[in-house]
């Protein structure tokens, strides 16, 4: 095959490839625009009410541990019943 014939075929193939590529790009862009037009708009998120202020910790963990230790000592001494102990423990840990 001669050089000119091969160069001619390459030029035709390159031209066809470019045409196909442009046609596909145009078609895909049109499809994207059609999808975007059909897409439903996202509704705005309603304003949420503000969070209630959190109460500041009333006692540190060390103070709670100290209270629980004293409570345990009272229970072991027989001053508190199991029900009273559980009630006071829940109050301290709350």
mmCIF file as gemmi writes it, N, C-alpha and C atoms, coordinates in Angstrom:
data_model
loop_
_atom_site.group_PDB
_atom_site.id
_atom_site.type_symbol
_atom_site.label_atom_id
_atom_site.label_alt_id
_atom_site.label_comp_id
_atom_site.label_asym_id
_atom_site.label_entity_id
_atom_site.label_seq_id
_atom_site.pdbx_PDB_ins_code
_atom_site.Cartn_x
_atom_site.Cartn_y
_atom_site.Cartn_z
_atom_site.occupancy
_atom_site.B_iso_or_equiv
_atom_site.pdbx_formal_charge
_atom_site.auth_seq_id
_atom_site.auth_asym_id
_atom_site.pdbx_PDB_model_num
ATOM 1 N N . UNK Axp A 1 ? 0.851 -1.161 0 1 0 ? 1 A 1
ATOM 2 C CA . UNK Axp A 1 ? 0 0 0 1 0 ? 1 A 1
ATOM 3 C C . UNK Axp A 1 ? 0.899 1.226 0 1 0 ? 1 A 1
ATOM 4 N N . UNK Axp A 2 ? 0.534 2.162 -0.785 1 0 ? 2 A 1
ATOM 5 C CA . UNK Axp A 2 ? 1.394 3.338 -0.901 1 0 ? 2 A 1
ATOM 6 C C . UNK Axp A 2 ? 1.183 4.275 0.289 1 0 ? 2 A 1
ATOM 7 N N . UNK Axp A 3 ? 2.15 5.128 0.452 1 0 ? 3 A 1
ATOM 8 C CA . UNK Axp A 3 ? 2.114 6.069 1.564 1 0 ? 3 A 1
ATOM 9 C C . UNK Axp A 3 ? 0.918 7.009 1.47 1 0 ? 3 A 1
ATOM 10 N N . UNK Axp A 4 ? 0.602 7.51 0.292 1 0 ? 4 A 1
ATOM 11 C CA . UNK Axp A 4 ? -0.506 8.444 0.118 1 0 ? 4 A 1
ATOM 12 C C . UNK Axp A 4 ? -1.848 7.763 0.391 1 0 ? 4 A 1
ATOM 13 N N . UNK Axp A 5 ? -1.976 6.527 -0.065 1 0 ? 5 A 1
ATOM 14 C CA . UNK Axp A 5 ? -3.228 5.807 0.166 1 0 ? 5 A 1
ATOM 15 C C . UNK Axp A 5 ? -3.425 5.582 1.679 1 0 ? 5 A 1
ATOM 16 N N . UNK Axp A 6 ? -2.36 5.182 2.349 1 0 ? 6 A 1
ATOM 17 C CA . UNK Axp A 6 ? -2.452 4.955 3.795 1 0 ? 6 A 1
ATOM 18 C C . UNK Axp A 6 ? -2.762 6.28 4.515 1 0 ? 6 A 1
ATOM 19 N N . UNK Axp A 7 ? -2.131 7.353 4.124 1 0 ? 7 A 1
ATOM 20 C CA . UNK Axp A 7 ? -2.385 8.663 4.734 1 0 ? 7 A 1
ATOM 21 C C . UNK Axp A 7 ? -3.824 9.089 4.501 1 0 ? 7 A 1
ATOM 22 N N . UNK Axp A 8 ? -4.373 8.78 3.349 1 0 ? 8 A 1
ATOM 23 C CA . UNK Axp A 8 ? -5.77 9.112 3.048 1 0 ? 8 A 1
ATOM 24 C C . UNK Axp A 8 ? -6.72 8.332 3.931 1 0 ? 8 A 1
ATOM 25 N N . UNK Axp A 9 ? -6.444 7.046 4.125 1 0 ? 9 A 1
ATOM 26 C CA . UNK Axp A 9 ? -7.312 6.221 4.981 1 0 ? 9 A 1
ATOM 27 C C . UNK Axp A 9 ? -7.246 6.689 6.437 1 0 ? 9 A 1
ATOM 28 N N . UNK Axp A 10 ? -6.067 7.051 6.884 1 0 ? 10 A 1
ATOM 29 C CA . UNK Axp A 10 ? -5.92 7.543 8.26 1 0 ? 10 A 1
ATOM 30 C C . UNK Axp A 10 ? -6.69 8.851 8.423 1 0 ? 10 A 1
ATOM 31 N N . UNK Axp A 11 ? -6.627 9.724 7.442 1 0 ? 11 A 1
ATOM 32 C CA . UNK Axp A 11 ? -7.337 10.995 7.513 1 0 ? 11 A 1
ATOM 33 C C . UNK Axp A 11 ? -8.844 10.771 7.565 1 0 ? 11 A 1
ATOM 34 N N . UNK Axp A 12 ? -9.356 9.83 6.739 1 0 ? 12 A 1
ATOM 35 C CA . UNK Axp A 12 ? -10.79 9.531 6.733 1 0 ? 12 A 1
ATOM 36 C C . UNK Axp A 12 ? -11.202 8.926 8.064 1 0 ? 12 A 1
ATOM 37 N N . UNK Axp A 13 ? -10.414 7.982 8.574 1 0 ? 13 A 1
ATOM 38 C CA . UNK Axp A 13 ? -10.731 7.348 9.851 1 0 ? 13 A 1
ATOM 39 C C . UNK Axp A 13 ? -10.724 8.365 10.984 1 0 ? 13 A 1
ATOM 40 N N . UNK Axp A 14 ? -9.775 9.259 10.982 1 0 ? 14 A 1
ATOM 41 C CA . UNK Axp A 14 ? -9.697 10.292 12.01 1 0 ? 14 A 1
ATOM 42 C C . UNK Axp A 14 ? -10.896 11.235 11.927 1 0 ? 14 A 1
ATOM 43 N N . UNK Axp A 15 ? -11.297 11.565 10.719 1 0 ? 15 A 1
ATOM 44 C CA . UNK Axp A 15 ? -12.455 12.43 10.523 1 0 ? 15 A 1
ATOM 45 C C . UNK Axp A 15 ? -13.725 11.769 11.025 1 0 ? 15 A 1
ATOM 46 N N . UNK Axp A 16 ? -13.885 10.493 10.706 1 0 ? 16 A 1
ATOM 47 C CA . UNK Axp A 16 ? -15.075 9.762 11.149 1 0 ? 16 A 1
ATOM 48 C C . UNK Axp A 16 ? -15.083 9.655 12.677 1 0 ? 16 A 1
ATOM 49 N N . UNK Axp A 17 ? -13.929 9.356 13.233 1 0 ? 17 A 1
ATOM 50 C CA . UNK Axp A 17 ? -13.838 9.248 14.69 1 0 ? 17 A 1
ATOM 51 C C . UNK Axp A 17 ? -14.224 10.571 15.349 1 0 ? 17 A 1
ATOM 52 N N . UNK Axp A 18 ? -13.725 11.682 14.84 1 0 ? 18 A 1
ATOM 53 C CA . UNK Axp A 18 ? -14.054 12.993 15.393 1 0 ? 18 A 1
ATOM 54 C C . UNK Axp A 18 ? -15.537 13.298 15.277 1 0 ? 18 A 1
ATOM 55 N N . UNK Axp A 19 ? -16.136 12.935 14.145 1 0 ? 19 A 1
ATOM 56 C CA . UNK Axp A 19 ? -17.569 13.175 13.95 1 0 ? 19 A 1
ATOM 57 C C . UNK Axp A 19 ? -18.394 12.366 14.937 1 0 ? 19 A 1
ATOM 58 N N . UNK Axp A 20 ? -18.036 11.107 15.092 1 0 ? 20 A 1
ATOM 59 C CA . UNK Axp A 20 ? -18.759 10.245 16.024 1 0 ? 20 A 1
ATOM 60 C C . UNK Axp A 20 ? -18.622 10.769 17.449 1 0 ? 20 A 1
ATOM 61 N N . UNK Axp A 21 ? -17.431 11.174 17.789 1 0 ? 21 A 1
ATOM 62 C CA . UNK Axp A 21 ? -17.188 11.685 19.142 1 0 ? 21 A 1
ATOM 63 C C . UNK Axp A 21 ? -18.009 12.945 19.409 1 0 ? 21 A 1
ATOM 64 N N . UNK Axp A 22 ? -18.043 13.878 18.443 1 0 ? 22 A 1
ATOM 65 C CA . UNK Axp A 22 ? -18.832 15.097 18.602 1 0 ? 22 A 1
ATOM 66 C C . UNK Axp A 22 ? -20.312 14.781 18.704 1 0 ? 22 A 1
ATOM 67 N N . UNK Axp A 23 ? -20.812 13.843 17.893 1 0 ? 23 A 1
ATOM 68 C CA . UNK Axp A 23 ? -22.226 13.468 17.912 1 0 ? 23 A 1
ATOM 69 C C . UNK Axp A 23 ? -22.6 12.845 19.261 1 0 ? 23 A 1
ATOM 70 N N . UNK Axp A 24 ? -21.744 11.97 19.777 1 0 ? 24 A 1
ATOM 71 C CA . UNK Axp A 24 ? -22.019 11.351 21.077 1 0 ? 24 A 1
ATOM 72 C C . UNK Axp A 24 ? -22.006 12.393 22.192 1 0 ? 24 A 1
ATOM 73 N N . UNK Axp A 25 ? -21.027 13.285 22.153 1 0 ? 25 A 1
ATOM 74 C CA . UNK Axp A 25 ? -20.939 14.318 23.179 1 0 ? 25 A 1
ATOM 75 C C . UNK Axp A 25 ? -22.192 15.196 23.161 1 0 ? 25 A 1
ATOM 76 N N . UNK Axp A 26 ? -22.673 15.546 21.971 1 0 ? 26 A 1
ATOM 77 C CA . UNK Axp A 26 ? -23.875 16.363 21.848 1 0 ? 26 A 1
ATOM 78 C C . UNK Axp A 26 ? -25.095 15.604 22.357 1 0 ? 26 A 1
ATOM 79 N N . UNK Axp A 27 ? -25.208 14.333 22.001 1 0 ? 27 A 1
ATOM 80 C CA . UNK Axp A 27 ? -26.34 13.525 22.436 1 0 ? 27 A 1
ATOM 81 C C . UNK Axp A 27 ? -26.342 13.365 23.956 1 0 ? 27 A 1
ATOM 82 N N . UNK Axp A 28 ? -25.176 13.091 24.528 1 0 ? 28 A 1
ATOM 83 C CA . UNK Axp A 28 ? -25.103 12.92 25.98 1 0 ? 28 A 1
ATOM 84 C C . UNK Axp A 28 ? -25.42 14.217 26.713 1 0 ? 28 A 1
ATOM 85 N N . UNK Axp A 29 ? -24.986 15.346 26.159 1 0 ? 29 A 1
ATOM 86 C CA . UNK Axp A 29 ? -25.285 16.635 26.784 1 0 ? 29 A 1
ATOM 87 C C . UNK Axp A 29 ? -26.785 16.894 26.752 1 0 ? 29 A 1
ATOM 88 N N . UNK Axp A 30 ? -27.442 16.563 25.626 1 0 ? 30 A 1
ATOM 89 C CA . UNK Axp A 30 ? -28.885 16.752 25.524 1 0 ? 30 A 1
ATOM 90 C C . UNK Axp A 30 ? -29.623 15.842 26.519 1 0 ? 30 A 1
ATOM 91 N N . UNK Axp A 31 ? -29.148 14.607 26.678 1 0 ? 31 A 1
ATOM 92 C CA . UNK Axp A 31 ? -29.772 13.699 27.641 1 0 ? 31 A 1
ATOM 93 C C . UNK Axp A 31 ? -29.598 14.218 29.069 1 0 ? 31 A 1
ATOM 94 N N . UNK Axp A 32 ? -28.429 14.741 29.375 1 0 ? 32 A 1
ATOM 95 C CA . UNK Axp A 32 ? -28.196 15.297 30.709 1 0 ? 32 A 1
ATOM 96 C C . UNK Axp A 32 ? -29.104 16.49 30.977 1 0 ? 32 A 1
ATOM 97 N N . UNK Axp A 33 ? -29.287 17.353 29.977 1 0 ? 33 A 1
ATOM 98 C CA . UNK Axp A 33 ? -30.159 18.505 30.143 1 0 ? 33 A 1
ATOM 99 C C . UNK Axp A 33 ? -31.604 18.063 30.33 1 0 ? 33 A 1
ATOM 100 N N . UNK Axp A 34 ? -32.037 17.044 29.588 1 0 ? 34 A 1
ATOM 101 C CA . UNK Axp A 34 ? -33.404 16.549 29.727 1 0 ? 34 A 1
ATOM 102 C C . UNK Axp A 34 ? -33.62 15.956 31.122 1 0 ? 34 A 1
ATOM 103 N N . UNK Axp A 35 ? -32.632 15.202 31.626 1 0 ? 35 A 1
ATOM 104 C CA . UNK Axp A 35 ? -32.747 14.645 32.969 1 0 ? 35 A 1
ATOM 105 C C . UNK Axp A 35 ? -32.788 15.751 34.009 1 0 ? 35 A 1
ATOM 106 N N . UNK Axp A 36 ? -31.995 16.776 33.822 1 0 ? 36 A 1
ATOM 107 C CA . UNK Axp A 36 ? -31.959 17.877 34.786 1 0 ? 36 A 1
ATOM 108 C C . UNK Axp A 36 ? -33.285 18.632 34.778 1 0 ? 36 A 1
ATOM 109 N N . UNK Axp A 37 ? -33.907 18.761 33.6 1 0 ? 37 A 1
ATOM 110 C CA . UNK Axp A 37 ? -35.185 19.45 33.522 1 0 ? 37 A 1
ATOM 111 C C . UNK Axp A 37 ? -36.287 18.634 34.183 1 0 ? 37 A 1
ATOM 112 N N . UNK Axp A 38 ? -36.202 17.305 34.098 1 0 ? 38 A 1
ATOM 113 C CA . UNK Axp A 38 ? -37.224 16.448 34.679 1 0 ? 38 A 1
ATOM 114 C C . UNK Axp A 38 ? -37.038 16.248 36.176 1 0 ? 38 A 1
ATOM 115 N N . UNK Axp A 39 ? -35.848 16.48 36.664 1 0 ? 39 A 1
ATOM 116 C CA . UNK Axp A 39 ? -35.565 16.253 38.08 1 0 ? 39 A 1
ATOM 117 C C . UNK Axp A 39 ? -36.393 17.206 38.92 1 0 ? 39 A 1
ATOM 118 N N . UNK Axp A 40 ? -36.949 16.673 39.988 1 0 ? 40 A 1
ATOM 119 C CA . UNK Axp A 40 ? -37.755 17.495 40.872 1 0 ? 40 A 1
ATOM 120 C C . UNK Axp A 40 ? -36.827 18.274 41.797 1 0 ? 40 A 1
ATOM 121 N N . UNK Axp A 41 ? -37.168 19.513 42.052 1 0 ? 41 A 1
ATOM 122 C CA . UNK Axp A 41 ? -36.308 20.292 42.949 1 0 ? 41 A 1
ATOM 123 C C . UNK Axp A 41 ? -36.368 19.713 44.362 1 0 ? 41 A 1
ATOM 124 N N . UNK Axp A 42 ? -35.279 19.815 45.062 1 0 ? 42 A 1
ATOM 125 C CA . UNK Axp A 42 ? -35.191 19.321 46.426 1 0 ? 42 A 1
ATOM 126 C C . UNK Axp A 42 ? -35.886 20.32 47.341 1 0 ? 42 A 1
ATOM 127 N N . UNK Axp A 43 ? -36.856 19.859 48.139 1 0 ? 43 A 1
ATOM 128 C CA . UNK Axp A 43 ? -37.538 20.805 49.026 1 0 ? 43 A 1
ATOM 129 C C . UNK Axp A 43 ? -36.577 21.319 50.089 1 0 ? 43 A 1
ATOM 130 N N . UNK Axp A 44 ? -36.741 22.564 50.49 1 0 ? 44 A 1
ATOM 131 C CA . UNK Axp A 44 ? -35.834 23.11 51.508 1 0 ? 44 A 1
ATOM 132 C C . UNK Axp A 44 ? -36.067 22.413 52.849 1 0 ? 44 A 1
ATOM 133 N N . UNK Axp A 45 ? -35.021 22.325 53.616 1 0 ? 45 A 1
ATOM 134 C CA . UNK Axp A 45 ? -35.102 21.716 54.94 1 0 ? 45 A 1
ATOM 135 C C . UNK Axp A 45 ? -35.723 22.735 55.889 1 0 ? 45 A 1
ATOM 136 N N . UNK Axp A 46 ? -36.78 22.329 56.6 1 0 ? 46 A 1
ATOM 137 C CA . UNK Axp A 46 ? -37.419 23.296 57.502 1 0 ? 46 A 1
ATOM 138 C C . UNK Axp A 46 ? -36.482 23.655 58.647 1 0 ? 46 A 1
ATOM 139 N N . UNK Axp A 47 ? -36.687 24.85 59.173 1 0 ? 47 A 1
ATOM 140 C CA . UNK Axp A 47 ? -35.868 25.292 60.302 1 0 ? 47 A 1
ATOM 141 C C . UNK Axp A 47 ? -36.217 24.447 61.518 1 0 ? 47 A 1
ATOM 142 N N . UNK Axp A 48 ? -35.206 23.944 62.156 1 0 ? 48 A 1
ATOM 143 C CA . UNK Axp A 48 ? -35.408 23.137 63.345 1 0 ? 48 A 1
ATOM 144 C C . UNK Axp A 48 ? -35.436 24.037 64.568 1 0 ? 48 A 1
ATOM 145 N N . UNK Axp A 49 ? -36.249 23.671 65.558 1 0 ? 49 A 1
ATOM 146 C CA . UNK Axp A 49 ? -36.258 24.501 66.766 1 0 ? 49 A 1
ATOM 147 C C . UNK Axp A 49 ? -34.911 24.386 67.476 1 0 ? 49 A 1
ATOM 148 N N . UNK Axp A 50 ? -34.528 25.425 68.174 1 0 ? 50 A 1
ATOM 149 C CA . UNK Axp A 50 ? -33.23 25.37 68.86 1 0 ? 50 A 1
ATOM 150 C C . UNK Axp A 50 ? -33.24 24.307 69.957 1 0 ? 50 A 1
ATOM 151 N N . UNK Axp A 51 ? -32.095 23.736 70.193 1 0 ? 51 A 1
ATOM 152 C CA . UNK Axp A 51 ? -31.971 22.732 71.233 1 0 ? 51 A 1
ATOM 153 C C . UNK Axp A 51 ? -32.11 23.376 72.608 1 0 ? 51 A 1
ATOM 154 N N . UNK Axp A 52 ? -32.742 22.671 73.539 1 0 ? 52 A 1
ATOM 155 C CA . UNK Axp A 52 ? -32.847 23.257 74.879 1 0 ? 52 A 1
ATOM 156 C C . UNK Axp A 52 ? -31.469 23.31 75.52 1 0 ? 52 A 1
ATOM 157 N N . UNK Axp A 53 ? -31.235 24.305 76.328 1 0 ? 53 A 1
ATOM 158 C CA . UNK Axp A 53 ? -29.915 24.4 76.95 1 0 ? 53 A 1
ATOM 159 C C . UNK Axp A 53 ? -29.698 23.22 77.893 1 0 ? 53 A 1
ATOM 160 N N . UNK Axp A 54 ? -28.511 22.697 77.854 1 0 ? 54 A 1
ATOM 161 C CA . UNK Axp A 54 ? -28.19 21.573 78.718 1 0 ? 54 A 1
ATOM 162 C C . UNK Axp A 54 ? -27.792 22.086 80.094 1 0 ? 54 A 1
ATOM 163 N N . UNK Axp A 55 ? -28.264 21.373 81.088 1 0 ? 55 A 1
ATOM 164 C CA . UNK Axp A 55 ? -27.937 21.761 82.448 1 0 ? 55 A 1
ATOM 165 C C . UNK Axp A 55 ? -26.459 21.489 82.709 1 0 ? 55 A 1
ATOM 166 N N . UNK Axp A 56 ? -25.856 22.392 83.397 1 0 ? 56 A 1
ATOM 167 C CA . UNK Axp A 56 ? -24.447 22.212 83.738 1 0 ? 56 A 1
ATOM 168 C C . UNK Axp A 56 ? -24.332 21.069 84.732 1 0 ? 56 A 1
ATOM 169 N N . UNK Axp A 57 ? -23.272 20.305 84.652 1 0 ? 57 A 1
ATOM 170 C CA . UNK Axp A 57 ? -23.12 19.208 85.597 1 0 ? 57 A 1
ATOM 171 C C . UNK Axp A 57 ? -23.109 19.745 87.02 1 0 ? 57 A 1
ATOM 172 N N . UNK Axp A 58 ? -23.964 19.146 87.846 1 0 ? 58 A 1
ATOM 173 C CA . UNK Axp A 58 ? -24.091 19.67 89.213 1 0 ? 58 A 1
ATOM 174 C C . UNK Axp A 58 ? -22.974 19.178 90.112 1 0 ? 58 A 1
ATOM 175 N N . UNK Axp A 59 ? -22.497 17.989 89.847 1 0 ? 59 A 1
ATOM 176 C CA . UNK Axp A 59 ? -21.424 17.467 90.692 1 0 ? 59 A 1
ATOM 177 C C . UNK Axp A 59 ? -20.4 16.772 89.809 1 0 ? 59 A 1
ATOM 178 N N . UNK Axp A 60 ? -19.168 16.871 90.207 1 0 ? 60 A 1
ATOM 179 C CA . UNK Axp A 60 ? -18.129 16.217 89.438 1 0 ? 60 A 1
ATOM 180 C C . UNK Axp A 60 ? -18.182 14.718 89.709 1 0 ? 60 A 1
ATOM 181 N N . UNK Axp A 61 ? -17.472 13.973 88.914 1 0 ? 61 A 1
ATOM 182 C CA . UNK Axp A 61 ? -17.455 12.523 89.065 1 0 ? 61 A 1
ATOM 183 C C . UNK Axp A 61 ? -16.861 12.13 90.414 1 0 ? 61 A 1
ATOM 184 N N . UNK Axp A 62 ? -15.852 12.865 90.865 1 0 ? 62 A 1
ATOM 185 C CA . UNK Axp A 62 ? -15.25 12.556 92.166 1 0 ? 62 A 1
ATOM 186 C C . UNK Axp A 62 ? -16.265 12.711 93.293 1 0 ? 62 A 1
ATOM 187 N N . UNK Axp A 63 ? -17.09 13.765 93.215 1 0 ? 63 A 1
ATOM 188 C CA . UNK Axp A 63 ? -18.1 13.982 94.255 1 0 ? 63 A 1
ATOM 189 C C . UNK Axp A 63 ? -19.141 12.872 94.224 1 0 ? 63 A 1
ATOM 190 N N . UNK Axp A 64 ? -19.505 12.423 93.012 1 0 ? 64 A 1
ATOM 191 C CA . UNK Axp A 64 ? -20.481 11.335 92.91 1 0 ? 64 A 1
ATOM 192 C C . UNK Axp A 64 ? -19.924 10.044 93.492 1 0 ? 64 A 1
ATOM 193 N N . UNK Axp A 65 ? -18.661 9.769 93.219 1 0 ? 65 A 1
ATOM 194 C CA . UNK Axp A 65 ? -18.039 8.552 93.75 1 0 ? 65 A 1
ATOM 195 C C . UNK Axp A 65 ? -17.994 8.622 95.283 1 0 ? 65 A 1
ATOM 196 N N . UNK Axp A 66 ? -17.684 9.799 95.813 1 0 ? 66 A 1
ATOM 197 C CA . UNK Axp A 66 ? -17.638 9.959 97.274 1 0 ? 66 A 1
ATOM 198 C C . UNK Axp A 66 ? -19.013 9.725 97.893 1 0 ? 66 A 1
ATOM 199 N N . UNK Axp A 67 ? -20.064 10.269 97.25 1 0 ? 67 A 1
ATOM 200 C CA . UNK Axp A 67 ? -21.423 10.074 97.759 1 0 ? 67 A 1
ATOM 201 C C . UNK Axp A 67 ? -21.822 8.603 97.701 1 0 ? 67 A 1
ATOM 202 N N . UNK Axp A 68 ? -21.461 7.935 96.6 1 0 ? 68 A 1
ATOM 203 C CA . UNK Axp A 68 ? -21.797 6.515 96.482 1 0 ? 68 A 1
ATOM 204 C C . UNK Axp A 68 ? -21.048 5.676 97.517 1 0 ? 68 A 1
ATOM 205 N N . UNK Axp A 69 ? -19.831 6.051 97.812 1 0 ? 69 A 1
ATOM 206 C CA . UNK Axp A 69 ? -19.051 5.33 98.828 1 0 ? 69 A 1
ATOM 207 C C . UNK Axp A 69 ? -19.719 5.474 100.2 1 0 ? 69 A 1
ATOM 208 N N . UNK Axp A 70 ? -20.127 6.699 100.529 1 0 ? 70 A 1
ATOM 209 C CA . UNK Axp A 70 ? -20.817 6.929 101.805 1 0 ? 70 A 1
ATOM 210 C C . UNK Axp A 70 ? -22.142 6.173 101.842 1 0 ? 70 A 1
ATOM 211 N N . UNK Axp A 71 ? -22.845 6.159 100.715 1 0 ? 71 A 1
ATOM 212 C CA . UNK Axp A 71 ? -24.114 5.455 100.634 1 0 ? 71 A 1
ATOM 213 C C . UNK Axp A 71 ? -23.91 3.957 100.839 1 0 ? 71 A 1
ATOM 214 N N . UNK Axp A 72 ? -22.85 3.414 100.244 1 0 ? 72 A 1
ATOM 215 C CA . UNK Axp A 72 ? -22.538 1.998 100.421 1 0 ? 72 A 1
ATOM 216 C C . UNK Axp A 72 ? -22.209 1.673 101.864 1 0 ? 72 A 1
ATOM 217 N N . UNK Axp A 73 ? -21.506 2.585 102.537 1 0 ? 73 A 1
ATOM 218 C CA . UNK Axp A 73 ? -21.163 2.367 103.943 1 0 ? 73 A 1
ATOM 219 C C . UNK Axp A 73 ? -22.423 2.357 104.803 1 0 ? 73 A 1
ATOM 220 N N . UNK Axp A 74 ? -23.377 3.254 104.506 1 0 ? 74 A 1
ATOM 221 C CA . UNK Axp A 74 ? -24.639 3.282 105.257 1 0 ? 74 A 1
ATOM 222 C C . UNK Axp A 74 ? -25.432 1.998 105.044 1 0 ? 74 A 1
ATOM 223 N N . UNK Axp A 75 ? -25.4 1.486 103.819 1 0 ? 75 A 1
ATOM 224 C CA . UNK Axp A 75 ? -26.123 0.244 103.521 1 0 ? 75 A 1
ATOM 225 C C . UNK Axp A 75 ? -25.471 -0.924 104.264 1 0 ? 75 A 1
ATOM 226 N N . UNK Axp A 76 ? -24.135 -0.972 104.239 1 0 ? 76 A 1
ATOM 227 C CA . UNK Axp A 76 ? -23.425 -2.058 104.921 1 0 ? 76 A 1
ATOM 228 C C . UNK Axp A 76 ? -23.632 -2.001 106.441 1 0 ? 76 A 1
ATOM 229 N N . UNK Axp A 77 ? -23.821 -0.777 106.975 1 0 ? 77 A 1
ATOM 230 C CA . UNK Axp A 77 ? -24.048 -0.625 108.415 1 0 ? 77 A 1
ATOM 231 C C . UNK Axp A 77 ? -25.477 -0.983 108.793 1 0 ? 77 A 1
ATOM 232 N N . UNK Axp A 78 ? -26.351 -1.165 107.798 1 0 ? 78 A 1
ATOM 233 C CA . UNK Axp A 78 ? -27.738 -1.529 108.073 1 0 ? 78 A 1
ATOM 234 C C . UNK Axp A 78 ? -28.639 -0.337 108.257 1 0 ? 78 A 1
ATOM 235 N N . UNK Axp A 79 ? -28.135 0.884 107.999 1 0 ? 79 A 1
ATOM 236 C CA . UNK Axp A 79 ? -28.948 2.091 108.149 1 0 ? 79 A 1
ATOM 237 C C . UNK Axp A 79 ? -29.944 2.206 106.999 1 0 ? 79 A 1
ATOM 238 N N . UNK Axp A 80 ? -29.529 1.79 105.786 1 0 ? 80 A 1
ATOM 239 C CA . UNK Axp A 80 ? -30.401 1.869 104.602 1 0 ? 80 A 1
ATOM 240 C C . UNK Axp A 80 ? -30.814 0.476 104.16 1 0 ? 80 A 1
ATOM 241 N N . UNK Axp A 81 ? -32.047 0.379 103.65 1 0 ? 81 A 1
ATOM 242 C CA . UNK Axp A 81 ? -32.498 -0.876 103.05 1 0 ? 81 A 1
ATOM 243 C C . UNK Axp A 81 ? -32.024 -0.927 101.607 1 0 ? 81 A 1
ATOM 244 N N . UNK Axp A 82 ? -32.17 -2.093 100.984 1 0 ? 82 A 1
ATOM 245 C CA . UNK Axp A 82 ? -31.759 -2.229 99.574 1 0 ? 82 A 1
ATOM 246 C C . UNK Axp A 82 ? -32.551 -1.275 98.679 1 0 ? 82 A 1
ATOM 247 N N . UNK Axp A 83 ? -33.849 -1.115 98.921 1 0 ? 83 A 1
ATOM 248 C CA . UNK Axp A 83 ? -34.687 -0.234 98.108 1 0 ? 83 A 1
ATOM 249 C C . UNK Axp A 83 ? -34.251 1.222 98.271 1 0 ? 83 A 1
ATOM 250 N N . UNK Axp A 84 ? -33.984 1.643 99.517 1 0 ? 84 A 1
ATOM 251 C CA . UNK Axp A 84 ? -33.531 3.014 99.761 1 0 ? 84 A 1
ATOM 252 C C . UNK Axp A 84 ? -32.171 3.261 99.097 1 0 ? 84 A 1
ATOM 253 N N . UNK Axp A 85 ? -31.304 2.265 99.184 1 0 ? 85 A 1
ATOM 254 C CA . UNK Axp A 85 ? -29.983 2.383 98.57 1 0 ? 85 A 1
ATOM 255 C C . UNK Axp A 85 ? -30.116 2.57 97.059 1 0 ? 85 A 1
ATOM 256 N N . UNK Axp A 86 ? -30.929 1.743 96.42 1 0 ? 86 A 1
ATOM 257 C CA . UNK Axp A 86 ? -31.106 1.837 94.959 1 0 ? 86 A 1
ATOM 258 C C . UNK Axp A 86 ? -31.724 3.184 94.566 1 0 ? 86 A 1
ATOM 259 N N . UNK Axp A 87 ? -32.678 3.664 95.338 1 0 ? 87 A 1
ATOM 260 C CA . UNK Axp A 87 ? -33.317 4.962 95.047 1 0 ? 87 A 1
ATOM 261 C C . UNK Axp A 87 ? -32.287 6.087 95.124 1 0 ? 87 A 1
ATOM 262 N N . UNK Axp A 88 ? -31.505 6.096 96.175 1 0 ? 88 A 1
ATOM 263 C CA . UNK Axp A 88 ? -30.505 7.159 96.353 1 0 ? 88 A 1
ATOM 264 C C . UNK Axp A 88 ? -29.384 7.049 95.314 1 0 ? 88 A 1
ATOM 265 N N . UNK Axp A 89 ? -29.017 5.827 94.971 1 0 ? 89 A 1
ATOM 266 C CA . UNK Axp A 89 ? -27.977 5.634 93.943 1 0 ? 89 A 1
ATOM 267 C C . UNK Axp A 89 ? -28.457 6.176 92.592 1 0 ? 89 A 1
ATOM 268 N N . UNK Axp A 90 ? -29.712 5.892 92.236 1 0 ? 90 A 1
ATOM 269 C CA . UNK Axp A 90 ? -30.266 6.412 90.978 1 0 ? 90 A 1
ATOM 270 C C . UNK Axp A 90 ? -30.307 7.94 90.99 1 0 ? 90 A 1
ATOM 271 N N . UNK Axp A 91 ? -30.634 8.54 92.14 1 0 ? 91 A 1
ATOM 272 C CA . UNK Axp A 91 ? -30.675 9.995 92.247 1 0 ? 91 A 1
ATOM 273 C C . UNK Axp A 91 ? -29.293 10.588 92.061 1 0 ? 91 A 1
ATOM 274 N N . UNK Axp A 92 ? -28.294 9.97 92.657 1 0 ? 92 A 1
ATOM 275 C CA . UNK Axp A 92 ? -26.932 10.496 92.559 1 0 ? 92 A 1
ATOM 276 C C . UNK Axp A 92 ? -26.394 10.363 91.117 1 0 ? 92 A 1
ATOM 277 N N . UNK Axp A 93 ? -26.66 9.247 90.495 1 0 ? 93 A 1
ATOM 278 C CA . UNK Axp A 93 ? -26.138 9.008 89.155 1 0 ? 93 A 1
ATOM 279 C C . UNK Axp A 93 ? -26.915 9.739 88.06 1 0 ? 93 A 1
ATOM 280 N N . UNK Axp A 94 ? -28.095 10.243 88.377 1 0 ? 94 A 1
ATOM 281 C CA . UNK Axp A 94 ? -28.903 10.945 87.358 1 0 ? 94 A 1
ATOM 282 C C . UNK Axp A 94 ? -28.341 12.295 87.025 1 0 ? 94 A 1
